[in-house]
Amino acid sequence: QKEVEQNSGPLSVPEGAIASLNCTYSDRGSQSFFWYRQYSGKSPELIMFIYSNGDKEDGRFTAQLNKASQYVSLLIRDSQPSDSATYLCAVGAGNTPLVFGKGTRLSVIA
Amino acid sequence: DTGVSQDPRHKITKRGQNVTFRCDPISEHNRLYWYRQTLGQGPEFLTYFQNEAQLEKSRLLSDRFSAERPKGSFSTLEIQRTEQGDSAMYLCASSGEDGRAYEQYFGPGTRLTVT
């Protein structure tokens, strides 16, 4: 059974702070790692993906991958109230269907 | 690139009725995935297609569920004899075959309520 674990939160951070979201996965054969943002009542929106160990930065977002520890994280710098959403970690192997965590609810307090 | 579209966006049906949902993937995307999401959970995989071939079905997909992708374009997901436990958001995603082949992009979803 392939599993992806996330802390359900809520994670509350003040506006302008760094939000740190974490995810662990069980399948060592996983090759592709994704972060989706989901606003209440909406569908998931892809915001970051990472395939190699290390860091990947895109604007205010940084994804970090450590395959040895089976650990993925997402950092959001200069957090804004509009970042308040549920963040879903998803893991795959090539073009296989993704396995999702339950998501972490982030609340950015103005 | 108009994105993934799904129809209808909302469906309310009575228990025992059949429902059908449609998904139009991003053009040129050859892979199409169906997921189901309930409140407080992440999306759960149901089935997926590469072109018109259905490659995998989840154990979640009971005999009441059937999916098709004729001609490798749009896809339909049918649920026969709906049950209250079928109430969920049904999500469709697509991915391509180029250098960004692994990334899946979701449509807006179809919210099903079975009364």
Boltz contact constraints between the chains, C-beta under 6 A:
constraints:
  - contact:
      token1: [A, 32]
      token2: [B, 102]
      max_distance: 6.0
  - contact:
      token1: [A, 43]
      token2: [B, 91]
      max_distance: 6.0
  - contact:
      token1: [A, 43]
      token2: [B, 106]
      max_distance: 6.0
  - contact:
      token1: [A, 43]
      token2: [B, 108]
      max_distance: 6.0
  - contact:
      token1: [A, 43]
      token2: [B, 109]
      max_distance: 6.0
  - contact:
      token1: [A, 44]
      token2: [B, 106]
      max_distance: 6.0
  - contact:
      token1: [A, 46]
      token2: [B, 103]
      max_distance: 6.0
  - contact:
      token1: [A, 49]
      token2: [B, 103]
      max_distance: 6.0
  - contact:
      token1: [A, 88]
      token2: [B, 42]
      max_distance: 6.0
  - contact:
      token1: [A, 95]
      token2: [B, 31]
      max_distance: 6.0
  - contact:
      token1: [A, 97]
      token2: [B, 33]
      max_distance: 6.0
  - contact:
      token1: [A, 97]
      token2: [B, 45]
      max_distance: 6.0
  - contact:
      token1: [A, 97]
      token2: [B, 48]
      max_distance: 6.0
  - contact:
      token1: [A, 100]
      token2: [B, 42]
      max_distance: 6.0
  - contact:
      token1: [A, 100]
      token2: [B, 43]
      max_distance: 6.0
  - contact:
      token1: [A, 101]
      token2: [B, 42]
      max_distance: 6.0
  - contact:
      token1: [A, 102]
      token2: [B, 41]
      max_distance: 6.0
  - contact:
      token1: [A, 102]
      token2: [B, 42]
      max_distance: 6.0
  - contact:
      token1: [A, 103]
      token2: [B, 42]
      max_distance: 6.0
